[in-house]
Amino acid sequence: MQQKRMTPAMQQAFDGILKQKEKVDEISNHISQLKSEGDQIATDQNRIRENMKALKGSSEEKALLQRYVGQLDSQESRLASLRKESDDLKAQGTRARSELDRIIMEVSVEEGF
């Protein structure tokens, strides 16, 4: 069996691949976190809406209804922000994956793998 050694150029190429892969993974993890936050907000909104349905209309309940409406408004703003951030991250992820593919192809061609 022939023993092959990793050249400094190969090591540098693999380091570049690993670094780019970490970047792709970091973006994917961030997208997952944003999705989890959005899911939690959706669950909370369902709870708030159910609570709102149970209110009868007394003055105390009207104050509570206003509070719930304020919470929903705030959450809707956050959801819009999450969607935009998620869309931006997805675009970054696509670019990062394309760059990773390019780096891998470049290494494959240069090193003759």
Phi, psi and omega in degrees: 000134182273129180272128179250142178250149178276124179281161176303324179294320178295317179299318179296319179296314179295323176298319178297319178297313180298319180297316180292322178297319177298321178296316178299314180296320179298317179296316179298318178296320180295318178299318179298320178296318179295320178297317179299317179296317178298318178297319179296319178296317179299318178297316180296320179296322177299318178297315181298317180297321177296319177297320180296323180296329184282347182287142185262331178125006177292168182297323178294321180290328177296321177296319178294321178298318177298320177298314180298318179298319177298319178296315180299318179299314179298317180293322178296322176297318179294320178298319178298318178296317178298318179298315180296313180298320179295317178299317178298317179293323178298319177296317177298320179298319178297315178295319181294319178294321177298318178295319177299314178301318180298315181297317180296316179297321180297317179294317180300317181290313183294319186267350178071038180283000000 
